[in-house]
Amino acid sequence: ILFSTVSQAATLKLNDKYNKRVEVALNKSTVLQLNTPVKKISIGNPAIADILVLRGSQVYVLGKGLGSTNVLLWDKNDGVISNLDVEVTHDLAGLKAQLYELMPGEEVNVYSSQKSIVLNGLVSSVTKMDAVLRIAESFTGTRLSTKEKKGGASTGGVINLMQVGGAQQVMLEVKVSEVSRSILEQFGIKFDAINAGSNGIGGIIGRGATLGGGAAPIFTTPAAVGPAVTSVLSDSASISRGIFGAFLDGDMLYNFILNAAKQDGIAKVLAEPTLTTLSGQPATFLSGGEFPVPVPGQNGQVTIEYKDFGIELGFLPVVLDARQINLKLNVSVSELTTDQAVAVDVSNASSNIFVPALRKRSASSTVELADGQTIAIAGLISENTKERVNKIPGLGDIPILGALFRSKEFVKGQSELVILVTPHLAKPIDEKDVRMPTDRIVDPDRWGFYLMGGLTGIADPDRSSTVVAEGSASGKYGHQVDVDDDQSSTKQKLSPPSSSETEFREHINQLKDSSYE
């Protein structure tokens, strides 16, 4: 068994003066060829390597465990021949062969550091890096990244020093589009009538319509019980649109309000935030503001905290390869509203603190897209209807005439929301191609400001994109040189020759001769 193992092992020639370090793969062997016969050997750690003397000048080394040790060799005169440093590593040659076969074109270097495998180089994508790490793990069984501080196990670990090449900056374009519509319809009659006769007072009230303000004289006839009613205090009517009227007589007061209104409203929200960050690094964006919120504390003290509102965007991109981008993103659009707002009673304060509410639309998702692809991560279509009727029992149920004794309100709301996401692999752009929003805004001159009433002046026309001229062997060309004449330097422009190559060379030679004269 020993000789069959030796026949398969590699043979290395060892020079006493220079070769002091020997690498052996784990569970593999090698043979060292010495210039001097070896009589005696000594190994520092037998658990790492096994050393045997075969034929006087040949030494057999077998890797048993990961690590390094030293071996001392003596000759027949008990003189030390050499002190060898033996390091037992993983099968790096086998790992390199697998990486070359499975990952062609990837620049990965493999090294050994004690019990660990060190990977260095430049790979094309994160997915290729993960595949290289998995292949290396099959040789060790564990992974040890550069951010981890723990040591490897007895089988070693993988230290990742690889870098991902290519464009690793991701620019995210998000479009938030929302259209909401509200419809409000109102129809109702408000009235009150009071009649005073010689023996009593009576009337009818439908939702208490009131007009004008102050005291209005109504009745001059003495009442049956008590003093005569000479005035009635009335508040101002709270109607914003409609038809109203009043009738006043000595014994009769009649007020009426006909409220028939329809109100339509439409709102559009279009936000296009854009944000750029590196692969694997989070980024946030907020365009809006902050509003104060009172927070009660100890001993009746009140502190103020500020809450964000507006357009908020946060995402974490990971570039998988040249075309795929993994995104974890959060999109939020909020606005202040008086609906469901609260009034906070604060001690030692003359008035309550009004805290508005937020109308918020948000989405959180994880998607995987190619460069330039667009996906809708959220969509919402909502419709709500509310109808309210106020009426006098009995009278309001009478057909046709019952409309005089009831009031109706109809409210309908519709909303549609779409959020689109488009990632791009960002690359730097030329400064001359950048257009700023302020490029077209200039200050007006005195004529435009005082006489024409303008707030901005006439901006310069847009710069045209620069076109790089292509070189050619033919076409217009020329040359300008300095010619000395009477110790004075003058410039002479030579007319361009013909496009013939022979004449062009003669023309260049003439220029050289004239410059030397």
Secondary structure, DSSP 4 states (H G I P E B T S, - for coil): -HHHHHHHSEEEE--TTT--EEEEETT-EEEEEPSS---EEEES-TTTEEEEE-SSSEEEEEE-SSEEEEEEEE-TTS-EEEEEEEEEE--HHHHHHHHHHHSTT-EEEEEEETTEEEEEEEES-HHHHHHHHHHHHHHHS--B-TT--PPPBTTB-EEEEEEE-S--EEEEEEEEEEEEEEEEEEEEEEEEEEEE-SS-EEEEEES----S-EEEE---SPPSSSS---EEEEPPP--SSSEEEEEE-SSEEEEEEEEEEEEEEEEEEEE--EEEEETT--EEEEEEEEEEEEEE-GGG-EEEEEEEEEEEEEEEEEE-SSSEEEEEEEEEEEEEEEEEEEEE--TT-SSPEEEEEEEEEEEEEEEEEETT--EEEEEEEEEEEEEEEEE-TTGGGSTTGGGGGEEEEEEEEEEEEEEEEEEEEE----GGG---TTTT-----HIIIIIS--SS-PPPPPPPPP-PPPP-SSS---EEEEEEETTEEEEEEEPP--S-HHHHHHHHHHHHHHHH-
